[in-house]
Amino acid sequence: MIEVNRQGEVWIYAEQEAGKLSDVPLELLSKGRELADQLKVPLAAVLLGKNVSDLAGQLILHGADKVYLAEDPALAHYQTASYTKVVCDLIIYRKPQICLFGATPLGRDLAPTIASCMRCGLTADCTDLEIGEHTEPSTKEHLSNLLLQIRPAFGGNIIATIVNPHRWPQMATVREGVMRMSTPTPGRNGVTIRCPVNLSGLTLPVEVLESHRRPKKVNLKGARIIVAGGAGVGSRENFRQLWDLANILGGAVGGSRAAVDLGYVDHDHQIGQTGTTVRPALYIACGLSGAVQHRAGMQESAKILAINNDKDAPIFGIAHYGIVGNLNEVVPRMIKAIRSGASIEKAAQAAKA
Amino acid sequence: MGYNCVVCVKQVPDTKRITGQAMKEDGTVNRAALPAVFNPEDLNALEAALRVRDEHGGTVTVITMGLPAACEVLRDALFRGADAVVLVTDRRAAASDTLATSYILSCAAKKLHPDLIFCGRQAIDGDTAQVGPQLAEKLGFTLITYLEDLKLDGRVATARRNVGNGYEVVRARLPALFTVVESANHPRPTAVKRAMKSKKARAPVEVAKAVDTELPSATPEAKAVETKKRCAELAARGLQIMQWNLDDLQADLSWCGGAGSPTKVHRIQSIVLAGGDYKEFPPTEDGVTRLLGELIEDHTIG
């Protein structure tokens, strides 16, 4: 651990794969920017890899004041041991107050190892972060400007807010897709600081023999409208109607874990705790009961329309609009109404009036 | 040759089966009403270890840290084929976060001198997935997360990792710690023969409790003697659940329990589902049209 350093910077870990930044660091930059501004300290991105220096400019445009760049041939491929060593060396030298990582497979491998090495706290899979005050119940010690690390726990049935008062840095992994992505500001200035990489004495314990990545077939995170189905859809054939509705609305198709497990829709479409987290403008939940694991991945949607024949389904508890009825009748009616257009226009006028 | 495998498991409330009975009137969860189960991915970890033993020989020892009730999952592990089981239980370990838990487990694992350690990727109550990586760090073991397939050749492990958007195959020298995902295998069911044999396995803390109930008027000394006697009998029949406290582990208490946990709970809020707060439309053509009209009017669609 490092001592509490109130002037310490806010850091985000800039995850990259094959020289490309994923969405996660850009999401972390937007939240990190808020936190750093509130604390009046710089926001820095930590970038590791081989030949990745051209990503530094992108991180600065997206909100970083500084980029700590560690390049080395030995960092060409992510490895727990080498990446932990480089980041820990940087933390010990620069004493940041907050370090954020994406709750990605890589982030959830790296962050706990760093926290264990630093003997500091780490909160997994946060869905929100705030700066706030905390009073220790046992000692009545009052602390301000702490990182409040907010996350669902207990299968999503409770929301826990965790703090790390004394053993810094305050570390958290942040769930993908929950924070808004930062938008680039053209001409934004920042500095890139090249950091020494000292891996002498460390033999890399893991040798990567094969690496297969496939791009996701569907971009759920970018969709403005999502039509999602659950077990209640009933069959892969019935799911076709959801595709039709999504197509006509220019949206994407999602599914609950149950729908994926039943083979109605492919795994890439899964929304929820073990799938993608989305926050579209409109989420149409069809035949979806709304288990907590699913809600965790979509409850931030701006508008939620639930269609279910069970009026007691939990999904109605978070819905803005609801239709209690058979989705195999309701969805075709929606498609038909949208195709015809005219009557909706009239209804829209009526809604206005 | 054979490998000394250790599997870390956890007894968890079954958060996946939250039914009406488990909900309180105010809409929050009644945790006491949830059944305690073997953490699902820990079963995959156990299966991975059993396959190593079945193929190469060696032993599988299962450790859990928790209350005496966690002996249930240890017995379950015996039914499925574990060779030995250990309960790490100590009041001073209460309120441990992942860092303190991994420290305590590292002390326990060191006593067993494992070649390989298997953990489930994450537990369904906390979903942190942190104890496995932190345990590896504490022990200086090579960490291989998200294991799907494992081949061993002497001191070299070749492992396929599920990295979400694909997979990679890595090679590492032992000792190593693996966190195992659900897709790795299908855990074998409990074997009836083994269950018949092992169902009487007890930890000393359970024996003491039974003695307490059966001999309520005996002196504490007499109870202690009886407990010791029964434990010895169980041990002779290979039915003892090993039980270690923090002293047995020679753990540094400043790294255990609340004192050893950097993270503190600031606030807990239950999720209360407010029902009926939505605007309802009938499932008719007219209802659907009006709904769509409203969505167009506020520029949600169109």
Interface residues (C-beta under 8 A of the other chain):
Chain A: M1 T80 A81 T84 T104 P105 L106 R108 D109 A111 P112 T113 A115 S116 C117 R119 C120 G121 L122 T123 A124 D125 G132 H134 E136 L148 Q149 P152 A153 F154 G155 G156 N157 I158 I159 A160 T161 I162 V163 N164 P165 H166 R167 P205 V206 E207 V208 L209 E210 S211 H212 R213 R214 P215 K216 I225 L249 Q273 A281 L282 V292 Q293 A302 K303 L305 A306 I307 D312 P314 F316 G317 I318 A319 H320 Y321 G322 I323 V324 G325 N326 E329 V330 R333 M334 K336 A337 I338 S343 I344 E345 K346 A347 A348 Q349 A350 A351 K352
Chain B: P13 T15 K16 I18 T28 V29 R31 D97 T98 L99 S102 I124 D125 G126 D127 T128 A129 Q130 G132 P133 Q134 A136 E137 K138 T142 L143 I144 T145 Y146 T158 N162 V163 G164 N165 G166 Y167 E168 V169 V170 R171 A172 R173 S261 P262 T263 K264 V265 H266 R267 I268 Q269 S270 I271 L273 A274 G275 G276 D277 Y278 K279 E280 F281 P282 P283 T284 E285 G287 V288 T289 R290 L291 L292 G293 E294 L295 I296 E297 T300 I301
